[in-house]
Amino acid sequence: MKPMRPRALRPLRLAAACMLAAGLAGCAAIGLHPPRPGQTEAEVLARDGPPTARYAMPGGATRLEYASGPAGRETWMVDVDAAGRVTRARQVLNEAGFDAFQRHAAGMSRAELLRTLGTPGERRSGGWQGGEVWSWRYPNNDCLWFQVSIGADGRVRDGAYGFDPTCNRPGGAVG
């Protein structure tokens, strides 16, 4: 085999540099660099773009939702006070958040559920109690998602962990 000359390595170096740049650009996503308390809403919007949802909170505050999509495993909630400053930012799709949710979930409205966990990855009708079942994927080493049962009256009945049916399906693996 003929050794590569430095000139022949240029395309490989360029390709490697492009892959590194693309990888670093992905790291700039809100999931890895959440807003800091004190930042303005305008700064958050300039860096992260429009939120996937916006919720009115008590006292004139606003909650910005940044969900990573139906198959995504992160949803960041960014709380902004009435003066337009970030007071808190947190990733809500995790076991600690779900466990806290379960302690206060019974009777919660759909609107409260959305303000708490954000847009679900999947909604289907006909839960075992009637109504709907909403599901969220989240970072875990198992094929689990978190599901919430909503009664026909629009109130949360309960929440539980379940097996994500798309996790091991050929061609349907969720990343």
N, C-alpha and C positions, 0 to 999 in steps of 0.2 A: 504494500500500500504506500502510495506516495504521500509524504508529509504535507500538511496544509501550509501554505504561505500566508503571511500576515494579511495580505490583500484579500485572500479567499475567506478569511475569518470575519471580515467586515460585515457581511450580511448576517452572520450568526450573532455578532455583537449587537447589531442594530435590532434584530429580532428579540434578543434577550432584554435590551433596554426598553423596548416597547412593552414587553410583557411585564417588566418591573413597574413601568409607569402606569399601566392599566391596573395592576394590583394595588398600587398605592392610591390611585384614584378611587378604587373601591373601598379602601380603608377610610376615606373621607366621608363615608356615609354616616348618617346620624347615629347608627347603631354603635359605632366605635368612638365617636367624638360628640357626645351629647352636649347641648348648650349648658353654659354655666350660669348659676344664679347671678343676677345683675345685668346680664346681656339684655338688649332690647329685642322686642318681637321683630322689629325690622331687620336686625342682624341675623336672627334665626331664619327668617324668610329668605333673606339674601343668600345665605349659605346653603340652606336645605330645601328651598323651594316651598311651594304651597303645601300645607298639611293635607292629609287624606280626609280629615274631618276637623271640625271646630265646634267646641261645646261651651255654652255659657255656664259659668260657675257663680256661686254666691259672691256678693260684694263687688260685682262688676268685673271679676276675673274671667279669664278665658283659658280653656285647655285645648292645646293643639295636639292632634293625633298624627303621628307619623307611623303608619302601618306598612309593613314590607310586602303586602299583597296576600292573595288567598293561600299561597303555599309558603309564604314567609313565616319566619319563626320569631320575629321581633315586632313589637309595637311600642314606640316611645310616646309617652304623654309628657308634654311640656306645659307647665302651668305658668301663666303670665298674669300678673296683677293688674289692677285697674289703671295703673300708671304706665303699663306697657313693658314691664320688666319681668324677666324670668325669675320665678321663685323656686322652681323645682323641675327636674327632668328625670324620668325613670322609665326603665324597660319594664312593662307590666306583665309580659308573658313569661312567667317563671313560677316554680312551685311555691315559693314564699308568697307571691302575689295571689295565686289561686287559693292557697290555704287561708289567707286573710279574707279573701272574697267569700269563701264558703261560710265563714263565721257570721257574715252580715248579709248574705245574699237573699235569704227567704223573703219573698214579698217585694223585692226590688223591681222597679219598672224597667221596660226595655231601654228607655232613655238613660236611666241610672247605670244599667249594665254597659251600655255603649261608652258612657263617660268613664267607667271603671276599667274595662278590658279592651275597649276599642272595637273596631269592625271585625266581625268573625271571619275566618277563612271559608267557612261553609255554613249555610243555613238550610235546614230541611224541615218540612212540616210533618206532623204525625208522630210526635214524641209519644212515649208510652203513657203520658198523662194528657194527651191531646196537645194542641198548640204546636210549638216548634222546638227543635234542638239546634243550638248554635255551637260551633266547634272552632277552637283555636289550636293551631300547631305551635309548638314552643321548643326551645333548645333542650334536648334531652338525648340520652344515649339509647333509649328504647323507642319503640314505634308507638308513642303515646301522643294523644292530644287531650285538651281539656274541653269538656262539653257541659253546656248549661241547658237545662230543660225549662222552657217557658210555657206556662199554662195557657189555655184558651182565653183567659182573662188578661193576658199580656204581662203577667207577673212571674218572676223567677220562682221556680219550685225548688231546684237544687242544682248543684254542680258536681261533676265527677270526672275522674281520669278515665279515658277509654283508649282502645287500640285504634290507631290511625289506619284505615283500610288501604290507603294508597302507599303506605310505607314500603312494602316489599313487592308491590305489583310490578311485573316486568314492564319497563318503559315508563312507570309512573312513580318512581322513587322521588321522594320529596327531600330537597337538600336543606 
